[in-house]
Amino acid sequence: MAEQIDSIEASRSEAETSIDVNEVLANRLSIKKISYNEADRLLEGVKATAAVPQQASQPSPQPRQQPQAPKRELKKETKAAAGSLRSMIGGAGKEFSESVSAKVEEAEEAKLAMPKLSLQDQVSELEKIEEGIDEKVFDREQIGIIGEEVRGLSKIAAREDTSRMSEEQRELVLMRNQRIKEIKGRLNIR
C-alpha cells in the first residue's frame, strides 16, 4: 500500500508544471525616453480625462464656457496618451501570453515519449503505428495518445536543424518525416 502511494505521488510531481510569472514579465515593458515637455503634455491629457467625471459629479453654479479649439486639442492629447498607454500595456500582455504558451508547449513536449527515442527507433515505432492503423488494432484512447505523440514529434521535427547531421541521419529524418505525414493523413491530424 505504501509503495502505491509513493508511486502515485511520484507520478503526480512529474506531471505538475509551474510557471514563474516574475520570470515571464521580467524586462518585458519597453521604456522610451521622452522630453519633460512631452511627458507634461501627456500627463495633462490624462489629468483632463480624469477630471471630466469629477466635474460632472460636482454641480457648478455657472457653467464654464471654453473655446471649441482647446477641447479638440485636449481630446487629441487624451486619445494620444490613452493610445500610448494601451500599446505599452497591450505589448506586455501579448508577450506574457506568448511566453506562457511557450512554457505550456515545452511542458507538454516534455511528457512525450517518441521525441526522446533515437531516430532509428522513431522510424521503427512509426512503422509499427502505421501497421496497427492499417490492421485497426488501436482503440479510441490509443489513437488519441498516438495523435498527441505524432503531433508533438511533428512540431519538434519542424524545428530540427539537419545541416550538421550525417547523410545517414538526414535519410532517417526524411523517412521519419514521411511516416509522420502519412500517419497524420490517416488520422486526420493537422
Contacts in CASP RR format, 6 or more apart in sequence:
PFRMAT RR
TARGET T0000
AUTHOR 0000-0000-0000
METHOD contacts of the structure
MODEL  1
MAEQIDSIEASRSEAETSIDVNEVLANRLSIKKISYNEADRLLEGVKATA
AVPQQASQPSPQPRQQPQAPKRELKKETKAAAGSLRSMIGGAGKEFSESV
SAKVEEAEEAKLAMPKLSLQDQVSELEKIEEGIDEKVFDREQIGIIGEEV
RGLSKIAAREDTSRMSEEQRELVLMRNQRIKEIKGRLNIR
15 111 0 8 1.000
17 103 0 8 1.000
17 104 0 8 1.000
17 107 0 8 1.000
19 100 0 8 1.000
19 103 0 8 1.000
19 104 0 8 1.000
21 96 0 8 1.000
24 95 0 8 1.000
24 96 0 8 1.000
24 99 0 8 1.000
24 100 0 8 1.000
24 103 0 8 1.000
25 92 0 8 1.000
25 96 0 8 1.000
28 92 0 8 1.000
28 95 0 8 1.000
28 96 0 8 1.000
28 99 0 8 1.000
29 88 0 8 1.000
29 92 0 8 1.000
30 88 0 8 1.000
30 91 0 8 1.000
34 42 0 8 1.000
41 77 0 8 1.000
42 77 0 8 1.000
42 80 0 8 1.000
42 81 0 8 1.000
42 84 0 8 1.000
43 81 0 8 1.000
44 77 0 8 1.000
45 74 0 8 1.000
45 77 0 8 1.000
45 78 0 8 1.000
45 81 0 8 1.000
46 78 0 8 1.000
46 81 0 8 1.000
46 82 0 8 1.000
48 74 0 8 1.000
48 77 0 8 1.000
48 78 0 8 1.000
49 78 0 8 1.000
49 81 0 8 1.000
49 82 0 8 1.000
105 155 0 8 1.000
108 152 0 8 1.000
109 115 0 8 1.000
109 152 0 8 1.000
109 155 0 8 1.000
109 156 0 8 1.000
112 148 0 8 1.000
112 149 0 8 1.000
112 152 0 8 1.000
112 153 0 8 1.000
113 149 0 8 1.000
114 122 0 8 1.000
114 125 0 8 1.000
114 149 0 8 1.000
114 150 0 8 1.000
114 152 0 8 1.000
114 153 0 8 1.000
115 122 0 8 1.000
115 152 0 8 1.000
115 153 0 8 1.000
115 156 0 8 1.000
117 125 0 8 1.000
119 169 0 8 1.000
119 172 0 8 1.000
119 173 0 8 1.000
119 176 0 8 1.000
120 172 0 8 1.000
122 153 0 8 1.000
122 176 0 8 1.000
123 172 0 8 1.000
123 175 0 8 1.000
123 176 0 8 1.000
123 179 0 8 1.000
126 150 0 8 1.000
126 176 0 8 1.000
126 179 0 8 1.000
126 180 0 8 1.000
126 183 0 8 1.000
127 179 0 8 1.000
129 146 0 8 1.000
129 150 0 8 1.000
129 183 0 8 1.000
130 179 0 8 1.000
130 182 0 8 1.000
130 183 0 8 1.000
130 186 0 8 1.000
132 138 0 8 1.000
133 183 0 8 1.000
133 186 0 8 1.000
133 187 0 8 1.000
138 146 0 8 1.000
143 187 0 8 1.000
146 183 0 8 1.000
146 187 0 8 1.000
147 183 0 8 1.000
147 187 0 8 1.000
147 189 0 8 1.000
150 180 0 8 1.000
150 183 0 8 1.000
150 184 0 8 1.000
150 187 0 8 1.000
150 189 0 8 1.000
151 184 0 8 1.000
151 189 0 8 1.000
151 190 0 8 1.000
153 176 0 8 1.000
153 180 0 8 1.000
154 180 0 8 1.000
154 184 0 8 1.000
157 173 0 8 1.000
157 176 0 8 1.000
157 177 0 8 1.000
157 180 0 8 1.000
160 173 0 8 1.000
162 169 0 8 1.000
162 170 0 8 1.000
162 173 0 8 1.000
165 173 0 8 1.000
183 189 0 8 1.000
184 190 0 8 1.000
END
